[in-house]
């Protein structure tokens, strides 16, 4: 009886883990990142903030852009657009 319940439990685990494996998040496109940096009066900073919010690219590239334009930020937030 114990081996049957172990077998059933193992099968349920495999079914559940297979479901997660097929719905992996794509990391290569449709990501935008933003920072909580304070507003800037410098035109280059304003343009960088706008570009960050409008440019969809890989997660790594979006994060790198946000880190480069962080100024006085303490947080970078990244989201994938469906």
C-alpha positions as CSV (number, residue, x, y, z in Angstrom):
1,X,0.0,0.0,0.0
2,X,2.8,2.4,0.8
3,X,4.5,1.8,-2.5
4,X,1.2,2.5,-4.4
5,X,0.8,5.9,-2.6
6,X,4.5,6.7,-3.3
7,X,4.0,5.9,-7.0
8,X,0.8,8.0,-7.2
9,X,2.5,10.9,-5.4
10,X,5.5,10.6,-7.8
11,X,3.2,10.7,-10.8
12,X,1.4,13.7,-9.6
13,X,4.7,15.5,-9.0
14,X,5.8,14.7,-12.5
15,X,2.6,15.9,-14.0
16,X,2.7,19.2,-12.0
17,X,6.4,19.8,-12.8
18,X,5.8,19.2,-16.5
19,X,3.1,21.8,-16.5
20,X,5.5,24.4,-15.1
21,X,8.2,23.5,-17.5
22,X,6.1,24.2,-20.6
23,X,5.2,27.7,-19.4
24,X,8.6,29.2,-18.9
25,X,9.0,33.0,-19.1
26,X,10.8,34.2,-22.3
27,X,13.8,36.3,-21.2
28,X,14.8,37.4,-24.7
29,X,12.1,40.0,-25.6
30,X,9.3,42.2,-24.4
31,X,10.9,43.4,-21.2
32,X,11.0,47.0,-19.8
33,X,12.7,48.2,-16.7
34,X,12.3,51.4,-14.7
35,X,13.9,53.0,-11.7
36,X,12.7,55.0,-8.8
37,X,15.2,57.7,-9.5
38,X,14.1,61.3,-8.8
39,X,13.0,63.5,-11.7
40,X,15.7,65.3,-13.5
41,X,15.8,68.6,-15.3
42,X,18.6,67.4,-17.5
43,X,17.3,66.6,-21.0
44,X,19.5,63.6,-21.5
45,X,18.2,62.0,-18.3
46,X,14.6,62.7,-19.4
47,X,15.2,61.1,-22.7
48,X,16.8,58.0,-21.0
49,X,13.8,57.6,-18.7
50,X,11.5,57.8,-21.6
51,X,13.5,55.3,-23.6
52,X,13.5,52.9,-20.6
53,X,9.7,53.0,-20.4
54,X,9.1,52.6,-24.1
55,X,11.8,50.2,-25.3
56,X,10.9,46.5,-25.2
57,X,14.0,44.3,-25.3
58,X,15.6,41.3,-23.5
59,X,15.5,41.2,-19.7
60,X,19.3,41.6,-19.6
61,X,19.4,44.5,-21.9
62,X,16.5,46.3,-20.2
63,X,18.1,45.8,-16.8
64,X,21.5,47.0,-18.1
65,X,19.8,50.2,-19.5
66,X,18.1,50.9,-16.2
67,X,21.3,50.3,-14.2
68,X,23.2,52.7,-16.5
69,X,20.6,55.4,-16.0
70,X,20.0,54.8,-12.3
71,X,21.3,58.2,-11.1
72,X,20.0,58.3,-7.5
73,X,17.7,55.3,-7.6
74,X,17.5,52.6,-5.0
75,X,15.3,50.2,-6.9
76,X,15.0,48.8,-10.5
77,X,11.7,47.2,-11.5
78,X,11.4,45.0,-14.6
79,X,8.2,43.7,-16.2
80,X,7.5,41.5,-19.2
81,X,4.8,42.9,-21.5
82,X,2.6,40.1,-22.9
